[in-house]
Amino acid sequence: MLLKENILIWRILIIIILYILQGFIQGFKTAIPLFLVSYKASWQQQGTFSWVSYPFSFKILWAPIIDSIYIRRFGRYLTWLIPIQILIGITLIILSFYLESFLINLQIIRLTIIFFFIYFLIASQDIAVDSWSILLFTSSNLQWSSTCQIIGQVIGQFLGCTVLMTFESSNFTNKYIREPLSLSQHPYGLFSLQQFTFFWGIVFIVVSIIISIIFFCKKQSNQENNTNMPKEIQKKLDLFETYLAILKLFKKQCIREFALILLTFGVGFAATDCMTILTLLE
């Protein structure tokens, strides 16, 4: 009984960490427009950068690929999860040396392309983590999957946006940290944008390595895929059959109506929701 509880705790911890990484990218993307405002970016430039969010809206297009194509030795989802996160980490490390220059010079197109690529990767990571979390909690309680997602994403968004905007600020750091501690004042915060981005790039890579050691070397990923999955899920799905199943699903009127609602419900307040904060900052 104690062993099962320990295994469950480790699963919860791993999934929460993966969702924290996902939430960090979402929060980091939210912080970039705030930096652009400080460098006098126009509404058109802000609108151009907003395109980076679209991969999350269309991830259903390549989700069957992640679900159907994998290396059986590594497992259905770890096959994609580890390379994706390492690639995100490398991208963030490289971006850290150029991000401030892109912002200062308002190189919006380059900034949008890079973050669109990062968002595409994190949307793919989301597909793998969502599916893997359901798999891990099948034998215990599936509600842990959504609970871990909410906790992890909120913490990640807080770290990627709030922590960055707060402690990168020299005014906040001087007034609320250095002054109470009788430290000398400086024209910079606790860390720079470059240091912050570089650090999280390292975090992505380190987390990927740790997961690889735990689940590849000990072959726990294979045990999860083979022992805890229902028999109907163990079958390797054909890619064509997966897409065909999605098409059949969209033939149902209720699904089409629900999709239409999801695509259009934000039209009435989308501009206000996105532009209010930026307007207040101006």
N, C-alpha and C positions, 0 to 999 in steps of 0.2 A: 504493500500500500504506500509506504513511504517512498519507495523507488518510483512508483507511478507519479506521485506528487512532484518529486524532484524533476522528472522528465517533463511534466507539464509546465513547471516553472521555467525551465530552460527554453522550452518552445515559445512560451509567452514572451520571454525576454528577447529572444532572437527576432521574432516577428515584430515586436515593438521597435526594436532598433532599426529594422529594415524600413518600417513606416516612418520613423524619425528622419532617415535619410531622404525618403520621398518628400516628406513635409518640408524639409530644409530647402530643397530645390524650389518648391512652390513658394515658400516664404522669401527666398533669395530673389526669385523673379518678381515678387511683389515689391521688393525694396528698390529694384533698379529704376522704375519710373520716378520714385522719390528723389533719387540722385539726379535723374535727368531734369527734373524741375529746378533743382539748384543750379544746373548749368544752362537754364533758359531754353530748354527744348520746346519746340512748338507742339500744338495739338496734333498736327499731321505726323510729326515724328513719334509722339506718344502712341498714336494710332497704329503706326507701322510696327512698333515694338510689340503691341498687343497681340500680333499674330502668333507669337511664340506659344500661346496657350492652346492652339488648335490640335496638336497631337492627342491630347486627352479626349477631345471630342470625337476623334475618328479612330481610336485604337482598336475598335471592333474589326477594322479592316485587316489588321495583321495579327490579331489575337489568336485566330486558328492556327497560324504558322507556329507560334510559340507553343501552342498546346499539342500540335501534331508532330513537329519535327524536333527530335532531341536525341542525345546520346544515351542509350539505355543504361550504360555503366554509371553515368553521373546522375541520372534521374530526369524526370520530365521537365522540371522547372529550374533546378540548379544548373542545368546545361546552359540556360540563358542568363540566369541571375548573376552569376559570378563574372562572366565577360562583360556584361552590361555595366555593372557597378565599377569594375576596373577601368572601363573606357570612360565613364563619367568622371572618375577620379583623375585620370590623366588629362582629360579636357579641362577640368577645373584648375589643375596645376598650371597648365599652359596658359589658360585664360587669365590667371592671376597676374601675370607679367604684362598684360596688355589692357586689362579692364579699365583701369583709371584713365589711360590714354584714350580709349574708345569713348568714355563718358565725357571727358573734358573737350574733346574735339567733335563730339556729337556724331560719331560714325555709326549711325543708327542701323544701316543696312548690315554691316558686319556684326554688330551686336545682336541684331535680330536673327541672323543666320546661325550664329553660334548658340544662342539660347534656344532657338527652335530645335537644333540638333540635340541639345541637352534635354529638352522637354520630350522629344521623341524617345530618347533613351529611358527617361524616368517613367514615361507612360508605358513603355515595354516592361520596365521593372515592376510597375504596378500590376500588370497582367500576371506576371510570374508570382509575385508575392501574394496577391489575392488568391490565386489558385492553390499555391503551396500552403497558405495558412488554413484553408478549408481542409486540405489533405491532412495536415498535422493534427487538427482538432476533431477529425471525424470520429475517433475512438473515445473522445472525452466530452466536449461540449462545443458545438459549432459557434455558439454565441461569442466565444473567446476571439474568434476571427474579427468580427466587427468591433469588438471592444478594443482590441489591440490596434486596429486601424485608426479609430478615433483618438485614442491616447497618443499614439505615435505621431500622427500627422499634426495634431495641435502642438505638441512639443517641438516638432521639427519646424513648423511655421514660425513659432515663437523665436527659435534660435536663428532661423534664416533671415528674419525681418526685424523683429523687435530688438533682439540682442545686438544685431549689427548696427541698426540705426541709433541705438542708445549709446553703446560703448565706443563706436567709431567717432562720435561727436566729441570734439575738444571741449565745448561749453559744458556739456553734462559731466564729462569726466573731471574737469577742473573744479566745478562747483560742488559736486556731490561725492567725489572720491578723493581727489588730490587735496582739496582744501580741508576737509575734515581730518585727513590723515597728516596734515601739515607737510605735504609734499610740494615741490616746486611746480609752478604752472607750465604747461607746454601747449603749443599750437596744434596738437594732435590728440587723438583719443587713446584708449588703451591699446588699440591695434588699428592697423590700416586696412583698407579694403583689400589690398593685395595679400596681406598676411592672413586675413580671414578666409579669402577664397582658397589660398594655398593650403591652409590648415584643413579645410573640409575636403579638399581633393585627397589629401593623405588619409583622412578618416574613411572615405569611401574605399580606398585600396586596402587599408588595414582590416576593415570589417570583412571585406571579401576574402582576404587571406585567412582570417580566423574561421569563417564559415567553411572555407575549403578544407582546413585542417580538421575541423570537427566532423564534417559530413563525408568528406572524401577518404581521408586516411582511416577513419574508423568504420567506414562503409555504412553509416547510419542512414544516409540518403536512400541507399538501395533497400534497406530494411523497411523504411517508411513507405517506399513506393510499392513494395511487394506484399507486406504483411498487413498494413492498415487500410489499404485501398479496397473498396468494394470490387468484386470481380468484374463488374461491367465497366469499371474505370481503368482496370489494368490493361485492357486491350488498347493497343496503339491505334489511335484514330487516324483514318486516312484524311489527308488534307482536303481533297475534293469533297469527301463526304461531310466534312465539318462545315465547309462553306455552303454546301447544299442544304444542310440542316438549318443554317441561319436564314437562307432564302425561304425555306418552308415556314420558318417561324414568322417571317415578315408577311407571309400570305394571310395571316390571321388579322382581322380587322382591328381587334383590340390592341394588338402590338403596334400597328400602323398609327392608330390614334394616340397611343401613349408616346410614340416616337415624335409625332407632330407636336404634342404638348411640350415635350422636353426641348425641342428645337426652337420653339417660339415663345415660351413662357417669360423669358427675360427681356424680350424686345421692348416692353414698355418702360422698364426702369434701368436697363443696362447702362445707358450713357450716364445717368445720374449716379448710379452706384459706383462706376469706375472713375468719374471725373470730379466728384465732390471733394475727395481728399486732396487731389492735386490742386483744385481751385483754392481750397482753404490754405494750402501751403504758400500759394502765390500771394 
